[in-house]
Amino acid sequence: MKLCLILVCAALLYTVSAVKHRDLALKLCSDSEREYIYGLDGEEVWHADFSLGKGVDTLPQFADPSSYVEGTYEAAVADTEACRGNLDIILKATKNPAIPKVAPQSSIYPKDEVEPGSKNTLLCFITGFYPPHVEVSWTRNNVNVTNEASLSRYYINSDDTFNLISHLSFTPEEGDIYSCSVQHTALDRALTKTWDVQVSLPGVGASVFCGVGLAGGLLGVAVGTFFLIKGNKCN
């Protein structure tokens, strides 16, 4: 018994010691964009929201997240500003290395079940691209409505590519056609996906089938009753 317990404990200790975790610290800067994210094992833990001027703990409370110390957001601001200021120097020092390019994939779908006349949100999910910059445009019936859409921050994948989500609030009307177009340096032309409002009328097939079945059942009852009465008369 003692030997078994020792072996089990040793196995557990070996399993624990073999676990590897991957920390993530992502800093992006350019002339027009900046991003600062901390993560662990593929999950975002904290990011700097430069539009709101504060840091945001991303993990839900049930995960018992640890809040970042005071001054983390200010450090993120300073780091991205320094990055932006030194960008040209860094590129020259590294002799303008070729930037790897991975083209995005995209899909478009409604957030909620579609009901005509009820407000909803269209999502354009853009995934698997590098470098982390895309331009997204929307149309409704061939009319540009990009100014009505919003963009999420960039999300990083385990393979170091990025995801992005664009949201467009809309009120579905039958026959409307929406499109989401993505432009990226790895694409020769814009990647466009379309989605049209299709409202299904109540199906008549099931009603007809039930009606035919009911009529057939009633006919069977009538025929059975006829032969039952006839048989009684013969007796």
QUIGI-V292987 format. One record per residue. N is the residue number from 1. RES is the residue in one small letter. PSI is psi in whole degrees, -180 to 180 (999 if undefined). OMEGA is omega in whole degrees, 0 to 359 (none if undefined). D_FIRST is the distance of its C-alpha to the first C-alpha in whole Angstrom. Layout:
N RES PSI OMEGA D_FIRST
N RES PSI OMEGA D_FIRST
//
This chain:
1 m -45 180 0
2 k -40 180 4
3 l -43 179 5
4 c -43 180 5
5 l -40 179 6
6 i -43 180 9
7 l -42 179 10
8 v -46 179 11
9 c -40 180 12
10 a -40 179 14
11 a -41 179 16
12 l -43 179 17
13 l -39 179 18
14 y -42 180 20
15 t -44 181 21
16 v -43 183 23
17 s -23 182 24
18 a -9 181 26
19 v 133 178 28
20 k 138 177 32
21 h 151 182 34
22 r 112 175 38
23 d 154 180 40
24 l 129 171 44
25 a 110 185 47
26 l 125 178 50
27 k 119 179 54
28 l 139 176 57
29 c 146 174 60
30 s -174 179 64
31 d -23 185 67
32 s -16 186 66
33 e 155 173 63
34 r 148 183 60
35 e 141 179 56
36 y 119 187 53
37 i 140 167 50
38 y 142 179 46
39 g 173 179 43
40 l 126 176 39
41 d 44 176 38
42 g -2 180 41
43 e 134 177 41
44 e 134 181 44
45 v -38 185 44
46 w 146 172 47
47 h 156 177 51
48 a 122 176 54
49 d 97 185 57
50 f -23 178 60
51 s -34 179 62
52 l -15 179 61
53 g 39 179 60
54 k 166 174 57
55 g 150 184 53
56 v 121 171 51
57 d 120 189 47
58 t -32 183 46
59 l 145 178 43
60 p 163 185 43
61 q -32 182 42
62 f -16 177 38
63 a 0 179 37
64 d 55 182 38
65 p 150 176 40
66 s 127 181 41
67 s 145 179 45
68 y 149 186 46
69 v 158 178 48
70 e 136 181 52
71 g -7 181 54
72 t -43 180 52
73 y -43 179 55
74 e -37 177 57
75 a -37 178 56
76 a -42 178 55
77 v -46 181 59
78 a -41 181 60
79 d -45 181 58
80 t -33 176 59
81 e -43 177 63
82 a -40 178 62
83 c -45 181 61
84 r -39 180 64
85 g -30 183 66
86 n 3 187 65
87 l -48 180 64
88 d -39 180 67
89 i -43 180 67
90 i -42 180 63
91 l -40 179 65
92 k -39 181 67
93 a -33 180 65
94 t 10 177 62
95 k 44 175 66
96 n 64 182 65
97 p 149 178 62
98 a 133 181 62
99 i 126 177 60
100 p 146 183 58
101 k 130 175 59
102 v 123 184 57
103 a 145 180 59
104 p 161 167 57
105 q 154 181 57
106 s 159 175 58
107 s 154 182 58
108 i 134 183 60
109 y 156 179 59
110 p 149 179 59
111 k -42 182 57
112 d 170 177 58
113 e 136 187 59
114 v 125 174 63
115 e 124 181 65
116 p 133 178 69
117 g -6 180 70
118 s 133 183 67
119 k 145 183 66
120 n -178 178 63
121 t 130 173 62
122 l 136 179 61
123 l 131 173 59
124 c 107 184 59
125 f 118 184 56
126 i 124 190 56
127 t 155 169 53
128 g 36 184 52
129 f 155 175 55
130 y 138 2 56
131 p 169 187 58
132 p 68 172 57
133 h 124 175 61
134 v 156 172 62
135 e 130 186 65
136 v 132 176 65
137 s 149 182 68
138 w 148 170 68
139 t 150 171 71
140 r 114 183 72
141 n 46 178 75
142 n 12 176 76
143 v 128 183 76
144 n 124 179 74
145 v 29 183 72
146 t -34 182 70
147 n -12 178 71
148 e -6 184 69
149 a 166 177 66
150 s 160 180 63
151 l 143 173 61
152 s 176 170 57
153 r 172 178 56
154 y 140 175 54
155 y 135 183 50
156 i 142 177 49
157 n 170 181 46
158 s -21 179 43
159 d 13 177 46
160 d 11 169 48
161 t 177 188 51
162 f 157 173 52
163 n 157 177 53
164 l 147 178 55
165 i 131 174 56
166 s 137 182 60
167 h 138 174 61
168 l 115 176 64
169 s 139 182 65
170 f 161 173 67
171 t 107 187 69
172 p 134 173 69
173 e 137 184 72
174 e 132 178 72
175 g -15 178 73
176 d 143 179 72
177 i 127 180 71
178 y 150 176 69
179 s 147 175 68
180 c 121 182 65
181 s 136 183 66
182 v 131 175 64
183 q 134 182 66
184 h 153 184 64
185 t -22 180 64
186 a -1 180 62
187 l 139 175 65
188 d -29 178 68
189 r 164 184 69
190 a 140 175 68
191 l 114 187 65
192 t 131 174 66
193 k 140 182 64
194 t 158 178 66
195 w 130 181 65
196 d 150 181 68
197 v 116 178 68
198 q 118 181 68
199 v 116 181 68
200 s 127 175 67
201 l 154 179 70
202 p 127 183 68
203 g 142 179 68
204 v -12 184 70
205 g -48 182 68
206 a -39 180 66
207 s -43 179 69
208 v -44 181 71
209 f -45 180 68
210 c -39 180 68
211 g -44 179 72
212 v -41 179 72
213 g -42 179 69
214 l -43 180 71
215 a -41 179 74
216 g -39 179 73
217 g -44 179 71
218 l -39 178 74
219 l -41 179 76
220 g -41 178 74
221 v -42 180 74
222 a -43 181 78
223 v -42 179 78
224 g -40 179 76
225 t -40 180 78
226 f -49 182 81
227 f -31 178 80
228 l -44 179 79
229 i -42 180 82
230 k -40 181 84
231 g -38 180 82
232 n -38 180 83
233 k -37 181 87
234 c -32 179 87
235 n 999 none 85
//
